[in-house]
Amino acid sequence: MRIPVTGPKAKERDTLLTYYRRKLAEYQRIPAGRREAECADEGEATCQAMIAQLDGTAPPLVDPLARTGIFDPELAKLETPDDD
């Protein structure tokens, strides 16, 4: 459940929600014969994900590697400077 927020952030969120809802409606009106050419399925899925994120109905976006704690020693070697 989202805590009610007022101010510029709330206005920005409401503006983005309006934008993505309008774009979703546009994607849904695209005829079946043109959906692939206009990437309508991907656009529709993106709009639905953004709306869910802005509404607070989707779980927060998390980096899957940060959650699992995977450590790659080869990558760590590349990221640390050599002391030669």
C-alpha positions as CSV (number, residue, x, y, z in Angstrom):
1,M,0.0,0.0,0.0
2,R,1.4,3.4,-1.0
3,I,1.5,6.2,1.6
4,P,-0.2,9.3,0.2
5,V,2.4,11.8,-1.0
6,T,1.8,15.4,-2.0
7,G,4.1,17.9,-3.6
8,P,6.3,17.8,-6.8
9,K,7.1,14.1,-6.6
10,A,3.4,13.2,-6.5
11,K,2.6,15.5,-9.4
12,E,5.5,13.9,-11.4
13,R,4.3,10.4,-10.6
14,D,0.7,11.3,-11.6
15,T,2.0,12.9,-14.9
16,L,4.0,9.7,-15.6
17,L,1.0,7.5,-14.8
18,T,-1.2,9.5,-17.2
19,Y,1.5,9.3,-19.9
20,Y,1.9,5.5,-19.6
21,R,-1.8,4.9,-19.5
22,R,-2.2,6.9,-22.7
23,K,0.6,5.0,-24.4
24,L,-0.9,1.7,-23.3
25,A,-4.2,2.6,-24.8
26,E,-2.4,3.5,-28.1
27,Y,-0.6,0.1,-28.2
28,Q,-3.8,-1.8,-27.4
29,R,-5.5,-0.1,-30.4
30,I,-2.9,-1.3,-32.9
31,P,-4.4,-3.9,-35.3
32,A,-3.1,-7.4,-35.1
33,G,-1.5,-7.1,-38.6
34,R,0.7,-4.3,-37.5
35,R,1.5,-5.3,-33.9
36,E,4.8,-7.0,-34.8
37,A,6.0,-4.2,-37.1
38,E,5.4,-1.6,-34.4
39,C,6.6,-3.8,-31.5
40,A,3.2,-3.3,-29.8
41,D,3.5,-6.3,-27.6
42,E,6.8,-5.2,-26.1
43,G,5.5,-1.6,-25.7
44,E,2.3,-2.8,-24.1
45,A,4.3,-4.9,-21.6
46,T,6.6,-2.1,-20.8
47,C,3.7,0.3,-20.2
48,Q,2.0,-2.2,-17.9
49,A,5.2,-2.7,-15.9
50,M,5.8,1.0,-15.5
51,I,2.2,1.6,-14.4
52,A,2.5,-1.2,-11.9
53,Q,5.7,0.3,-10.6
54,L,4.4,3.8,-10.3
55,D,1.1,2.6,-8.7
56,G,3.0,0.7,-6.1
57,T,1.4,-2.6,-7.1
58,A,4.7,-4.2,-8.3
59,P,7.6,-5.3,-6.2
60,P,10.5,-2.9,-6.2
61,L,13.1,-3.4,-8.9
62,V,16.1,-5.2,-7.5
63,D,19.4,-6.2,-9.1
64,P,19.3,-10.0,-9.1
65,L,23.0,-10.3,-8.6
66,A,23.0,-8.0,-5.6
67,R,20.2,-10.2,-4.0
68,T,22.1,-13.5,-4.5
69,G,25.4,-12.2,-3.3
70,I,27.3,-13.7,-6.3
71,F,30.9,-12.8,-6.2
72,D,33.1,-13.3,-9.3
73,P,36.8,-13.2,-8.5
74,E,37.8,-12.7,-12.1
75,L,35.6,-9.6,-12.3
76,A,37.0,-8.3,-9.1
77,K,40.6,-8.6,-10.5
78,L,39.6,-6.5,-13.4
79,E,38.1,-3.8,-11.2
80,T,41.0,-3.4,-8.8
81,P,44.1,-1.5,-9.9
82,D,47.5,-3.4,-10.1
83,D,50.1,-2.4,-7.5
84,D,53.0,-3.0,-9.9
